[in-house]
Amino acid sequence: MKDKLTLTFAALVVVASIVLYYLLEDQIQVVRVGVVLAGVGMALFVAYMSDTGKAAWTFAKGANIERQKVVWPNRREAAMVTLMVIILVIVIGLFIALVDKILFETIYDFILGVSE
């Protein structure tokens, strides 16, 4: 229950900052955006205090560690994979066109008896 109340309060802080953005229409844009950013920051801090927020933060840290483990291809590898994909798309396209032509001729000539 405490967790739900904390997250609800965090959501209300975000809503209040958005309402303040529109209420401060006579202020310059920097102040209005600053109010929203401050509200979102406070809401994130409040949300972190909940068990769900701590679990989400732990998950985000773990995801970042896994992201750092990714080995990105170099320029040559990326170009080779791209070339292979282009060639494969062309080959599959030709195969589908050939099958379409064969089925078209089979259906129209032999089954329907219609000639062009």
N, C-alpha and C positions, 0 to 999 in steps of 0.2 A: 504494500500500500504506500509506504514511504517513497518507494521508487517511482510509482505512478504520479504521486504528488510533485515530486522533484521535476520529473520530465514535463508535467503539465505547467508548472511554474516557468520552466525554461521556454516552453512554447508561448506562454503569455508574455514573457519579456520580449520575444521576437515580434509578436503582434503589436505590443505597445510601442516598440521602436518604429515599426512601420506606420502606425497611426500618428506618432509624433512627426515623422517625415512629412506627412500631409498637413499636419497642423502648423508646422513651421514654414509655410509657403512664402512668408515675407523675408525669410533668412536666405543667405546665399547658399548655393548648391553644396558647397564643401561642408558647411555646418550640418545640413540635412543628411548628407551621406554619412558624415561622421557619427551622427546619432544612430543611424541604422547599424553601422559597423560596430559601434560600442554595444548596442543592444544584442547583436549576434554574438559578440565576444563574451558578454556577460552570460548569455544563454548557454553558450558552449561550456563555460566554467561551471555553471549550475548543473548542466546535464552531466558533466564529468563526475560530479559528486555522487551520482546514482550508481548502482551496481551495473545497470545497463550501459551507462556512459563509460565506466571503467572497462567493461568487456569490449565495447566498441573501440576504445583507445588501444587496448591490447591487440585486438584484431588488426587494426590499422598499422601498428608497429610491426607485427608479424608479416603483413602483406608487403610492407616496405622492405623488410629483410629478404623476402622471396623475390621481390622485383630486382634487388641488387644482384641476385644470383643469376639473372638471365644473361646469357651470352648472345650479344647482338651480332648479326653477320656483318662482315666488312663490305666494302663497296663492290668488290669483285664477286663475292658470294651472292649478294643481293641481285646483281645484274644477271648472273647465271640462272638463279631461280626464276627471275622474271622472264628471261628468254625461254626457259623450259615451259613455263605456264603459257606463254604466247603460242609456242609450237604445239603444245597439247590442245589448246583451244582450237587452233586451225585444223589439226588432225581430227578431232572429235566433230567439228563442224562439217568437214568433208564427209566423214562417215555417216552423219545424220542426213546430209543431203543425198548421199548415195542410196541409203535405205529408203528415204522418201521417194526418190525417183523409181526405184525398183517396185515399191508398193503401189505407187501411182500407176505405173505401166501394168502391173499385175491386175489391179482392180479394174481399171478402165478397159484394157484390151481383152483380157481373158475372162473375167467374171461378168462385166457389163456388156462386153462386145462393142464398145464405142471406140472408134478410131478418130484420131485428130485430123 
